[in-house]
Amino acid sequence: MSSKDNDVYDVLQVGYGPVSEVLALALARNGHSVAIFEQWKERYTLPRAVCIDHEMFRMLSGIGMRDELPAVSHPAPPYRWFNSEWKELLHIDWSAEAISGGTDVNFVHQPTLETMFDAKVRQCPQIDLNLGWKVTAIRQTPAYAEIEARNTDTGEIRKARAKYLIGVDGANSLVRQSIGSTQEDRGFQADWLVIDILPNEGVTLDIPPAAQYCNPARPTTIVPAGIKDGRYYRRWEFMRMPGESLEHLESIETAWKLLEPWVKPEQAKMIRHKVYNFRSLIADKWRDQRILIAGDAAHVMPPFMGQGMCAGFRDSWNLAWKLDLILKGLADDSLLDTYQVERRPHARDVIDLSMYLGKVICISDPKVAAERDKAFFEGTATPPPPFPSLAHGILHYDNREEAASPAGALCPHGTVSYKGRQGRFDDLVGLGFVLVLRDADARRALTKENIAVLRQLGGHIVHLAETEGSDDSVVDLDRKFIPFMDELGLVAMLVRPDFFMYGGARKAEQIQTLVADLATDLRRHGVRMASAADQENENGALSAG
């Protein structure tokens, strides 16, 4: 796209990290124009995040990266937590089969992952990428948001406008400051030395695959750090001890001394060593009219669950489907009122889960560590909180106070047969709102109005079957959907574009109410729904496909 003063776009994004890249790609795949402004001309070349979970693997696959992801990621091993004597305290099975298919977690080499994102961005004509432009001013009117940016080489000043502006500009976000948002401190802070190494060719290290070594003498993390060009990186993290200076901890001599029990200088190349301050922060305000924030601009969390980048991707995925409806004229921007309502509590719960794990390992007092160990061995330790579901927002409610199960849970995903082809459900059926019916008989409960609602939203209606029959029958080859629905007693589940369930029906007669309630909720948030009769007049006979 062209670069000229006063360009007008659908969306402006400030910052060009992975969350910004994914958001831009998600918007562009639906035809929306995006301009990205980033002050740095060169990408940060060192890894930060090292994993993505199954939900994010599915999301990235859905926006066109399914074929590339296996080359830049690898399945996670079990995540084990040991005391100083290498006795297991806690076992988190990241290698388990996930509801989305594949392993629960995959490890990645972030620079390689971002190189893949960047290539996709540069191939996309809807995205105007502006590197070396520092945003110096942000303003908005009732009609648009606007930035002023300065070229870091020439000093040239440029302005650009968009219907919406999203700050994905990191923990020190200028955009967050511009909307007067402050940060809530959830109460965790610790300095850790992060070291990434690349073992030499032919070297096999005798180390646990993925572990937290909860030794009060030096709490230590040992995890994979992704794959690049077929070679596997490794990461160590060492907690800063009381009285230890940052200068001492960050020296190359200290780094190799700390690594000595596991890897010697002649066995590997040190890619980086740097002290990071792990924090737990969440913004109190995520939106001001046409300006929003996402990613680290909205939340910062300890790394012990590997969820920092994933939480940012969820922000992007949530914003993308809502902005799509707004930018297509199907909704007004009151739909964005649900963004913080949905995402902030979920991100806060993930932060708290990460803090729980951080408090397990960040113990330097041997007496306190012994008490921790005893509690885990005797089974009296407080268990980690469950990974959160979506609890608020556009969900089906039995009453106005609490979402009705299974609303807010992730829906399953797997390999299916559909219309004579085999593949992943999202690839064959499509993204967006999807009504999954347990069998063909459940279809009889749908009204013309129900079908009209889903059709207007660009949604899909399918039913599960043992063998292919009609055009909308899906054969559950991985047995992901049928056992899930049968266990919950569901005859239908209505899935949102971000894979969370709007709700489910346990009786056929509840299906039409489920879809009608979605229409009512969306109307409440500004989505304009035509009637079945109006759609028939405009488009001809309704179909359910």
C-alpha positions in Angstrom: 0.0 0.0 0.0 1.1 3.6 -0.5 2.8 5.7 2.2 1.7 9.3 2.1 0.7 12.0 4.5 -2.8 11.6 6.0 -3.3 8.0 4.8 -6.6 6.6 6.0 -6.9 2.9 7.0 -9.3 0.6 8.8 -6.8 0.0 11.6 -3.6 1.6 12.8 -1.2 -0.5 14.9 1.6 0.9 17.0 4.4 -1.7 17.5 5.6 -4.7 15.4 6.1 -7.6 17.7 4.4 -11.0 17.3 1.1 -9.9 18.7 0.9 -7.0 16.2 1.9 -9.3 13.3 -0.8 -11.8 14.1 -3.5 -9.1 14.6 -2.6 -7.5 11.3 -2.8 -10.9 9.5 -6.1 -11.8 11.1 -7.6 -8.4 10.1 -6.1 -8.5 6.6 -7.4 -12.0 5.8 -10.9 -10.5 6.1 -10.0 -7.7 3.7 -9.3 -4.9 6.1 -6.5 -2.3 5.6 -3.9 -2.1 8.3 -0.9 0.3 8.8 1.8 -0.7 11.3 4.2 1.9 12.7 7.4 0.7 14.5 10.3 2.8 15.6 12.9 0.1 15.0 14.0 -0.8 11.5 15.5 -4.1 12.5 13.7 -6.8 14.3 14.9 -8.0 17.8 16.9 -11.1 17.0 17.0 -12.8 20.4 14.3 -15.2 21.6 12.0 -14.2 24.5 8.9 -16.4 24.5 9.6 -20.1 23.9 6.2 -21.8 23.6 2.7 -21.6 22.2 -0.2 -23.7 23.5 -2.6 -25.8 21.5 -5.2 -23.0 21.3 -2.6 -20.6 19.7 -1.4 -23.4 17.4 -5.0 -23.7 16.1 -5.4 -20.0 15.8 -2.1 -19.6 13.8 -3.1 -22.5 11.6 -6.5 -20.8 11.0 -4.8 -17.7 9.6 -2.7 -19.5 7.1 0.3 -21.0 8.9 -0.6 -24.6 9.3 1.9 -25.9 6.8 4.8 -23.8 8.2 4.3 -24.4 11.9 5.7 -27.9 12.1 9.1 -26.6 10.8 9.3 -23.9 13.5 7.9 -25.7 16.5 8.1 -29.1 18.3 5.9 -30.9 20.8 6.6 -30.2 24.4 7.7 -32.9 26.9 6.1 -33.2 30.3 6.9 -30.1 32.5 8.3 -31.4 35.8 9.0 -29.5 39.1 11.7 -30.9 41.4 13.0 -30.0 44.8 16.7 -29.7 45.6 17.1 -33.5 45.8 15.4 -34.0 42.4 12.3 -35.4 43.9 9.2 -34.5 41.9 6.9 -31.9 43.4 4.6 -31.1 40.5 4.0 -32.7 37.1 2.2 -30.7 34.3 1.8 -32.9 31.3 2.4 -30.5 28.4 2.8 -33.6 26.1 -0.8 -34.7 26.6 -3.3 -34.7 23.8 -5.1 -31.3 23.8 -8.7 -30.5 23.1 -7.5 -28.6 20.0 -5.6 -31.7 18.8 -1.8 -32.2 19.1 0.1 -31.7 22.3 -1.0 -29.2 24.9 2.1 -27.1 24.3 4.6 -26.6 21.5 8.0 -25.0 21.9 9.2 -22.4 19.4 12.2 -20.3 18.6 10.7 -16.9 18.7 12.9 -15.2 16.1 12.2 -18.0 13.6 8.5 -17.8 14.4 8.5 -14.1 13.9 10.4 -14.4 10.6 7.5 -16.6 9.4 5.0 -13.9 10.6 7.0 -11.1 9.0 7.1 -12.9 5.6 3.3 -13.3 5.7 2.9 -9.6 6.6 5.1 -8.5 3.7 3.2 -10.7 1.2 -0.1 -9.1 2.3 -1.3 -6.1 0.1 -3.7 -5.0 2.8 -0.9 -4.3 5.3 1.3 -1.2 5.1 4.4 -1.8 7.1 6.3 1.3 8.3 9.6 0.4 10.1 11.8 3.2 11.4 8.8 5.5 12.2 8.6 6.5 15.9 5.0 7.5 16.9 5.3 10.8 18.7 1.6 11.8 19.1 -1.7 10.0 19.3 -5.1 11.7 19.1 -8.7 10.8 18.2 -12.0 12.4 17.2 -15.5 10.9 17.1 -14.8 9.9 13.5 -11.2 8.6 13.5 -7.9 7.9 15.4 -4.7 9.6 14.3 -1.0 9.2 14.9 1.9 11.4 14.1 5.2 9.7 13.4 8.8 10.8 12.8 11.2 9.0 10.5 14.1 8.0 12.7 16.6 8.5 9.8 15.4 11.6 8.0 13.3 13.4 10.7 10.3 13.5 8.2 6.9 13.8 9.9 4.0 11.8 8.7 0.4 11.5 9.9 -2.0 8.6 9.4 -5.6 8.0 10.3 -7.8 5.0 10.8 -11.2 4.0 12.2 -9.4 2.3 15.1 -5.9 2.4 16.6 -4.4 -0.5 18.6 -1.4 -0.2 20.8 0.7 -3.4 20.6 3.8 -1.4 21.7 5.0 -3.4 24.7 5.1 -3.0 28.4 6.1 0.6 28.2 3.2 1.4 25.9 2.8 5.0 24.7 -0.7 4.1 23.5 -1.6 2.9 27.0 -0.3 6.1 28.5 -2.3 8.1 25.9 -5.6 6.7 27.1 -4.8 7.3 30.7 -4.6 3.7 31.6 -2.8 2.6 34.8 -1.4 -0.8 35.7 -2.5 -3.0 38.6 0.4 -4.8 40.2 -0.7 -8.4 41.1 2.2 -8.7 43.5 4.9 -10.7 41.9 8.5 -9.5 41.1 11.8 -11.3 40.7 15.0 -10.9 38.8 16.2 -13.8 36.8 19.2 -14.4 34.5 18.0 -15.8 31.2 20.6 -17.8 29.1 20.0 -19.3 25.7 22.5 -21.7 24.3 22.8 -23.7 21.1 24.5 -27.1 21.6 27.4 -27.8 19.2 26.7 -30.3 16.4 26.8 -33.9 17.8 26.5 -32.8 21.5 23.8 -34.4 23.6 23.3 -32.8 27.0 22.3 -34.9 30.0 19.6 -32.6 31.2 15.8 -32.9 32.0 13.7 -32.1 29.0 11.6 -29.4 30.7 12.0 -28.7 34.4 11.9 -26.3 37.3 14.7 -27.1 39.8 13.2 -25.7 43.0 16.6 -25.6 44.8 16.6 -22.7 47.4 20.4 -22.4 46.8 19.6 -21.3 43.2 16.1 -21.8 41.8 16.6 -22.8 38.1 14.6 -23.3 35.0 15.7 -25.7 32.2 13.5 -25.8 29.1 13.7 -26.1 25.4 14.0 -22.8 23.4 12.7 -23.9 20.1 14.1 -25.2 16.8 15.8 -23.4 13.9 17.2 -25.0 10.8 16.7 -28.4 12.4 18.8 -27.6 15.5 17.3 -27.4 19.0 18.1 -24.5 21.3 18.0 -24.7 25.1 17.2 -22.2 27.8 18.3 -21.8 31.4 16.9 -19.3 33.9 18.6 -18.6 37.3 17.0 -16.5 40.0 18.9 -13.6 41.4 19.7 -14.4 45.0 19.4 -12.0 48.0 22.4 -9.6 48.1 23.6 -10.5 44.6 24.4 -7.6 42.3 23.0 -7.3 38.9 26.4 -6.7 37.5 27.8 -10.0 38.9 24.8 -12.0 37.8 24.9 -10.7 34.3 28.6 -11.2 33.7 29.6 -13.9 31.1 31.8 -15.5 33.8 28.8 -16.0 36.1 26.7 -17.3 33.3 29.1 -20.1 32.4 29.7 -20.9 36.1 26.0 -21.3 36.6 25.7 -23.5 33.5 28.7 -25.6 34.6 26.7 -28.6 36.0 24.9 -29.0 32.7 26.9 -27.6 29.8 30.5 -26.6 29.3 31.7 -23.8 27.0 33.3 -26.3 24.6 29.9 -28.0 24.2 27.7 -25.1 23.1 27.5 -21.5 21.9 25.9 -19.0 24.3 23.3 -17.0 22.3 22.6 -14.5 25.0 22.6 -13.9 28.7 20.5 -11.1 30.3 18.8 -10.4 33.5 15.0 -9.8 33.3 12.7 -8.5 35.9 9.6 -10.8 36.0 6.5 -8.8 36.9 2.7 -9.3 37.2 0.9 -6.2 35.8 -2.4 -5.7 34.1 -3.9 -2.5 32.7 -7.1 -1.2 34.3 -8.3 0.3 31.0 -8.0 -1.4 27.6 -10.1 0.9 25.5 -10.9 4.6 25.1 -13.4 5.0 22.2 -11.3 4.3 19.0 -8.1 3.5 20.8 -7.3 0.0 22.3 -4.3 -1.9 23.7 -3.3 -5.5 23.5 -0.4 -7.8 24.3 2.2 -6.6 26.8 0.7 -3.1 26.6 -2.3 -4.6 28.4 -0.7 -7.3 30.6 2.7 -8.6 31.8 3.1 -11.9 33.5 5.8 -14.2 35.0 7.0 -16.8 32.4 6.4 -20.0 34.4 3.4 -21.0 32.4 4.7 -19.9 29.1 1.6 -17.8 28.5 2.8 -14.2 27.9 2.8 -14.3 24.1 -0.2 -16.6 24.1 -2.3 -14.1 26.1 -1.4 -11.4 23.6 -2.5 -13.7 20.7 -5.8 -14.2 22.5 -6.2 -10.4 22.6 -5.6 -10.2 18.9 -8.0 -13.1 18.1 -10.7 -11.5 20.2 -10.3 -8.1 18.6 -10.1 -9.4 15.1 -13.5 -11.0 14.9 -15.2 -8.1 16.6 -13.5 -5.5 14.4 -14.4 -7.6 11.4 -18.1 -7.2 12.1 -17.7 -3.5 12.8 -15.7 -2.7 9.8 -18.1 -4.6 7.6 -20.9 -2.5 8.9 -22.7 -5.4 10.6 -22.1 -3.9 14.1 -21.4 -0.6 15.8 -18.4 -0.1 18.0 -20.4 -0.9 21.2 -19.3 -4.5 20.3 -15.8 -3.4 21.5 -17.2 -2.8 25.0 -17.0 -6.6 25.4 -13.2 -6.7 24.6 -12.0 -5.8 28.1 -15.0 -7.5 29.7 -13.8 -10.8 28.2 -10.1 -10.5 28.0 -9.1 -8.8 31.2 -10.5 -11.4 33.7 -9.0 -14.2 31.6 -5.6 -12.6 31.4 -5.7 -11.8 35.1 -6.5 -15.5 35.9 -3.6 -16.6 33.7 -1.3 -14.1 35.5 -2.4 -15.5 38.8 -1.8 -19.1 37.6 1.7 -18.0 36.5 2.2 -16.4 39.9 1.2 -19.6 41.7 4.0 -21.4 39.9 6.4 -18.6 40.4 5.8 -18.7 44.2 6.5 -22.5 44.2 10.0 -22.0 42.7 11.1 -18.5 43.9 12.0 -19.6 47.4 15.6 -19.0 48.6 15.0 -19.8 52.3 15.9 -23.5 52.9 13.4 -23.8 55.8 10.5 -22.4 53.7 11.6 -24.7 50.8 11.5 -27.7 53.1 8.0 -26.7 54.3 6.9 -26.4 50.6 8.4 -29.8 49.8 6.6 -31.4 52.7 3.3 -30.0 51.7 3.6 -31.3 48.1 4.8 -34.8 49.2 1.9 -35.1 51.8 -0.7 -33.8 49.3 -1.6 -30.8 51.5 -0.2 -28.1 49.1 -2.8 -25.8 47.5 -3.2 -27.2 44.0 -2.6 -24.9 41.0 -5.8 -23.2 39.8 -7.3 -24.6 36.6 -6.6 -22.9 33.4 -9.3 -20.4 32.9 -12.3 -20.5 30.6 -14.0 -17.4 29.3 -16.3 -16.2 32.1 -17.8 -13.0 30.9 -19.1 -11.3 27.7 -20.9 -12.7 24.7 -21.8 -16.0 26.3 -25.1 -17.8 26.8 -26.5 -17.2 30.3 -29.2 -19.1 32.2 -29.5 -16.0 34.2 -27.8 -12.6 33.9 -25.1 -13.4 36.5 -23.4 -16.6 35.4 -22.7 -18.2 32.0 -24.4 -21.5 31.5 -22.0 -24.5 31.0 -20.5 -25.1 28.5 -20.5 -21.4 27.6 -16.9 -20.0 27.7 -15.2 -23.4 27.3 -13.0 -24.1 24.3 -14.6 -26.3 21.7 -12.8 -29.4 20.5 -11.0 -29.6 17.2 -9.6 -32.4 15.1 -9.4 -34.2 11.8 -12.7 -34.8 10.0 -14.1 -35.9 6.7 -16.3 -33.2 5.0 -17.7 -33.0 1.5 -15.4 -35.7 0.2 -12.2 -34.3 1.8 -10.2 -35.1 4.9 -8.5 -32.5 7.0 -8.7 -30.3 10.0 -12.2 -29.1 10.9 -11.3 -25.4 10.6 -9.7 -25.9 7.2 -12.7 -27.7 5.7 -15.7 -26.2 7.5 -14.3 -22.7 7.8 -13.7 -20.1 10.6 -16.4 -17.9 12.1 -19.5 -18.8 14.0 -20.2 -22.5 13.7 -23.3 -24.4 14.9 -22.2 -28.1 15.5 -25.2 -30.4 15.7 -24.9 -33.9 17.3 -26.8 -35.5 14.4 -29.0 -34.8 11.4 -32.2 -35.0 13.4 -31.2 -32.0 15.5 -31.4 -29.9 12.3 -35.2 -30.1 12.4 -35.2 -27.8 15.5 -33.8 -24.9 13.5 -36.1 -22.2 12.3 -35.6 -20.0 9.3 -34.8 -17.2 11.6 -32.0 -19.3 13.2 -30.5 -20.0 9.8 -30.8 -16.4 8.7 -28.9 -15.3 11.8 -26.0 -17.6 11.1 -26.0 -16.9 7.4 -25.8 -13.1 8.0 -22.8 -13.7 10.4 -21.1 -15.7 7.7 -21.5 -18.8 9.9 -21.7 -22.5 9.3 -24.1 -25.2 10.3 -22.9 -28.8 10.3 -23.9 -32.1 11.9 -21.8 -35.1 13.0 -22.2 -38.4 11.3 -20.6 -41.8 11.2 -20.4 -41.7 7.4 -20.7 -38.9 5.0 -24.1 -38.2 3.6 -25.5 -34.8 3.0 -23.3 -31.9 2.2 -23.2 -30.6 5.8 -22.4 -33.9 7.5 -19.0 -34.1 9.3 -17.3 -37.5 10.1 -15.4 -37.2 13.4 -12.3 -39.1 12.4 -10.3 -38.2 15.5 -13.3 -38.8 17.8 -12.9 -35.4 19.3 -16.4 -34.0 18.9 -18.7 -36.9 19.6 -17.2 -38.0 22.9 -17.0 -34.4 24.0 -20.7 -33.7 23.2 -21.9 -37.0 24.6 -20.0 -36.5 27.9 -21.7 -33.1 28.3 -25.1 -34.4 27.0 -25.1 -31.8 24.2 -27.2 -32.0 21.1 -25.7 -28.8 19.8 -22.9 -26.4 20.5 -22.6 -22.9 19.1 -19.0 -21.8 18.7 -17.7 -18.3 18.4 -15.0 -17.2 15.8 -12.3 -17.4 18.6 -13.1 -21.1 19.3 -14.8 -20.4 22.6 -18.3 -21.8 22.9 -21.2 -19.2 23.0 -23.2 -22.0 24.5 -24.7 -25.5 24.2 -28.1 -27.1 24.0 -29.0 -30.4 25.8 -32.4 -30.8 24.2 -33.4 -30.3 20.5 -36.0 -27.7 21.5 -33.3 -25.6 23.1 -31.3 -25.1 19.8 -33.5 -22.4 18.4 -33.4 -20.5 21.7 -29.6 -20.8 21.7 -29.3 -19.2 18.3 -32.0 -16.7 19.0 -30.2 -15.6 22.2 -27.0 -15.1 20.3 -28.8 -12.8 17.9 -30.3 -10.9 20.9 -26.9 -10.6 22.6 -25.3 -9.4 19.4 -28.1 -6.9 18.8 -27.5 -5.6 22.3 -23.9 -5.0 21.3 -24.8 -3.2 18.1 -25.0 -6.0 15.6 -27.9 -5.4 13.1 -29.7 -8.5 12.2 -32.0 -8.8 9.1 -35.0 -11.1 9.4 -35.3 -14.3 7.5 -38.0 -12.7 5.3 -35.6 -9.8 4.5 -32.8 -12.2 3.6 -35.1 -14.3 1.4 -36.2 -11.2 -0.4 -32.6 -10.1 -0.9 -30.8 -13.3 -1.5 -33.4 -15.9 -2.4 -34.1 -19.2 -0.6 -32.2 -19.8 2.6 -29.8 -22.7 2.8 -28.1 -24.1 5.9 -24.6 -24.6 4.5 
